[in-house]
Amino acid sequence: MPAPLPYLPPLRKYPLATALCAALLGPLAQADDIVVVTDSQHPVHVPSGVRLIELDQPARIKAELSAHLPADPARSAALVQRRLGDGGIELQQRIGSAYQGVVDAWSLGVTTIPAVIVNRRYVVYGEPDVAAAVALIEAHRRAQP
């Protein structure tokens, strides 16, 4: 259960405080949940704080694990097991995160990449510039309140 909010007096009685709060907290109120879905063939510059899902990340990790394997299946399996063990928690987290990203992109209904999704509600397809895609979404939101 979230902690109760502290009591704040009505802001209409304090216009200077209202303006100051709006100026200081405005960027937080404007902050959106932004997700970018792409792959290595469609590079996108992603600003900090934006989640990046690379759909081919699981395949790239699999290629790392299976690189230069011997022809003998038993030796190959043992080598992959050793690589998995050597990778430790960090590798396990990378694998889990990569597959979770694919599931999340699927659940968002992404049909084309790159895709920039804002607040799980708005999407711009094909725009590699995240700032430009977000600007398009903001313009649409202003025009369609």
VOLUMGU-650337 format. One line per 3 residues: number of its first residue (from 1); their letters; for each residue x, y, z of C-alpha. Coordinates in steps of 0.1 Angstrom, whole numbers, plus 5000, padded with zeros to 4 digits. Example, Ala and Ser with C-alpha at 12.3 -4.5 7.8 and 13.67 -1.06 7.14 Angstrom:
2
1) as) 5123/4955/5078 ~ 5137/4989/5071
//
This chain:
145
1) mpa) 5000/5000/5000 ~ 5015/5034/4991 ~ 5023/5058/5018
4) plp) 4997/5085/5024 ~ 5004/5119/5009 ~ 5011/5147/5033
7) ylp) 4985/5174/5037 ~ 4989/5203/5014 ~ 4969/5235/5017
10) plr) 4948/5245/4987 ~ 4971/5260/4961 ~ 4947/5286/4948
13) kyp) 4954/5306/4981 ~ 4991/5307/4972 ~ 4996/5317/4936
16) lat) 5034/5321/4940 ~ 5037/5286/4955 ~ 5015/5272/4927
19) alc) 5037/5287/4900 ~ 5069/5275/4918 ~ 5055/5239/4921
22) aal) 5044/5239/4885 ~ 5079/5250/4874 ~ 5097/5225/4895
25) lgp) 5075/5195/4890 ~ 5065/5202/4854 ~ 5091/5180/4839
28) laq) 5081/5151/4861 ~ 5044/5156/4852 ~ 5054/5156/4815
31) add) 5075/5124/4819 ~ 5061/5096/4798 ~ 5067/5059/4797
34) ivv) 5087/5055/4764 ~ 5096/5022/4749 ~ 5116/5018/4716
37) vtd) 5114/4985/4698 ~ 5139/4978/4670 ~ 5166/4954/4660
40) sqh) 5203/4956/4650 ~ 5194/4963/4614 ~ 5174/4994/4624
43) pvh) 5196/5014/4647 ~ 5179/5041/4668 ~ 5195/5067/4691
46) vps) 5178/5061/4725 ~ 5180/5089/4751 ~ 5187/5079/4787
49) gvr) 5156/5068/4806 ~ 5140/5052/4775 ~ 5136/5015/4774
52) lie) 5151/4998/4744 ~ 5139/4964/4732 ~ 5160/4948/4705
55) ldq) 5140/4920/4689 ~ 5171/4902/4677 ~ 5189/4903/4711
58) par) 5180/4866/4719 ~ 5194/4854/4686 ~ 5226/4874/4692
61) ika) 5231/4859/4726 ~ 5224/4824/4712 ~ 5251/4831/4685
64) els) 5276/4841/4712 ~ 5269/4809/4731 ~ 5272/4787/4700
67) ahl) 5302/4804/4684 ~ 5330/4781/4673 ~ 5315/4749/4686
70) pad) 5331/4715/4678 ~ 5313/4691/4654 ~ 5308/4665/4682
73) par) 5273/4671/4698 ~ 5284/4659/4733 ~ 5315/4683/4733
76) saa) 5293/4711/4719 ~ 5267/4707/4747 ~ 5294/4706/4773
79) lvq) 5310/4737/4760 ~ 5277/4756/4759 ~ 5270/4745/4794
82) rrl) 5304/4758/4805 ~ 5298/4791/4787 ~ 5264/4794/4804
85) gdg) 5281/4788/4838 ~ 5309/4812/4831 ~ 5284/4839/4822
88) gie) 5269/4837/4856 ~ 5241/4859/4868 ~ 5249/4886/4843
91) lqq) 5243/4863/4814 ~ 5212/4849/4829 ~ 5198/4884/4833
94) rig) 5207/4893/4797 ~ 5189/4862/4784 ~ 5159/4869/4806
97) say) 5157/4906/4797 ~ 5161/4898/4760 ~ 5132/4873/4759
100) qgv) 5111/4895/4782 ~ 5116/4924/4757 ~ 5103/4902/4728
103) vda) 5073/4892/4749 ~ 5066/4929/4758 ~ 5069/4940/4722
106) wsl) 5044/4913/4711 ~ 5020/4922/4739 ~ 5022/4959/4728
109) gvt) 5011/4948/4693 ~ 5042/4961/4675 ~ 5039/4954/4638
112) tip) 5068/4974/4623 ~ 5102/4985/4635 ~ 5115/5009/4647
115) avi) 5086/5016/4669 ~ 5084/5044/4695 ~ 5056/5037/4720
118) vnr) 5045/5063/4746 ~ 5024/5054/4776 ~ 5015/5021/4760
121) ryv) 4989/5041/4741 ~ 5006/5060/4712 ~ 5030/5046/4686
124) vyg) 5051/5060/4658 ~ 5065/5035/4633 ~ 5096/5039/4612
127) epd) 5110/5070/4629 ~ 5146/5063/4641 ~ 5148/5097/4659
130) vaa) 5131/5091/4693 ~ 5128/5128/4700 ~ 5111/5134/4667
133) ava) 5087/5105/4673 ~ 5078/5118/4707 ~ 5073/5153/4693
136) lie) 5048/5138/4667 ~ 5029/5121/4695 ~ 5028/5153/4716
139) ahr) 5015/5173/4686 ~ 4988/5147/4681 ~ 4979/5148/4718
142) raq) 4976/5186/4718 ~ 4954/5184/4686 ~ 4932/5156/4700
145) p) 4927/5163/4737
//
